[in-house]
Structure formats: C-alpha cells, structure tokens
Amino acid sequence: MMKNPFYLYGLLFVLSALLILGCNAENESQKKGPTQPLEQLDPGSAALYPAQREAKARDFEVTLLNGETFTLSDYKGQVVLLNIWATWCAPCREETPDLQELYEKYNEDGFIILGVSIDEQGESVVRPFIEKYEVSYPIVIDDGTIMDKYGPTMGIPTTYIINRKGNLQYFAVGALTNKELEPRIKTLLSK
C-alpha cells in the first residue's frame, strides 16, 4: 500500500531538521551559557538552537550581488552568519539594522555575514532594500544553490551561525536582535 505523499514529505523534513540541528548529548551539569538547548533570551524573539558540534556546514559557491564570488569554505577560520531573508518579510526588515551593526562592529575580528535573499523579483527589489538599510555585508540572490543545501526552511528569516572550524553552531527561525546574537558571536570569535 502506498503512503500519503504528504506523510513522506513530512518525514523527510523532520529527518532533515534532525541532521541539521543534531542531538545535544551533554548532560545537564555540563550545559553552560549559550550552549543550552532551546535558549531564548528575549521573550517574543527567535530562539537560537545549538547545532551538533561536529555537523559540518555544507559548502557552496555563489555570485554575490556585486559580481564577486563567495565560497563558504574560503571563510573557514572565521565566524559566518548565513541569514536567509526577503524584502517583503517584516521580521527580516526589523533584524537588518542589528545585523548591519554587528557586521560593522566585528567584521575586522573575523565575523562575516552573508545575506541570502529569496526574492523572486531579484535585483529590482533587493538593491533598493540594500540602499535603504545601508547594508554593507555581502548579499546574494539565491538561485536555489543555498536553499538546496540549507532548506527548506520553516519560515524566514532563518539564520545559521557557523563557527571558525566550519561547523554549524546555531540555528534560528525568526528575527534575531543584537541582544541574542552579540554574546554568541563574541564567544565564537574568542575561540
């Protein structure tokens, strides 16, 4: 008997999420600070979930909006924040100034942000957004390259934080603020 295709898609989604998020096998006495699972510092904001420590980030190569090539593996040794967003997404607009502030503050210390737009209208909507919000971190309009490796998402914005070793460290769905991000970025930069 053939299973319902929605059941199979749901099962595949759950299995994919488990692979990305991993399992945190530490016992309660070993959990400290930002490594606690399901930690949420600010009520109503997105929770940053810790990823499995040995989960390697999936490499990709894309052409940025400015025409330069961005290859994720070239940034090993830096802390990389992948932010999947769209111009029509209100929470994405809310978090953009905080992301820009963090980028300006920590970029010279080895912190990079890659903004991954999923806007179907492309440059015609993304360029005005970048100008309005004075975004200086790299932006790509995804042609499916990144979403094939990091999707499907449960919503946007979706954020992945990759540590200096090239491993996924955190995952979040929903808008994040400096209050949630900065302590973790500082900790990862210090390692």
SULGIPE-V840391 format. One record per helix or strand of 3 or more residues. SS is the DSSP state (alpha for helix, beta for strand). FROM is the first residue (numbers start at 0). LEN is the number of residues. If there is no record, write none. Layout:
BEGIN
[[SS,FROM,LEN] [SS,FROM,LEN]]
END
This chain:
BEGIN
[[alpha,4,17] [alpha,27,3] [alpha,32,3] [beta,47,3] [beta,60,3] [beta,68,3] [alpha,71,4] [beta,78,7] [alpha,89,20] [beta,110,7] [alpha,122,11] [beta,137,4] [alpha,144,6] [beta,157,5] [beta,166,7] [alpha,177,12]]
END
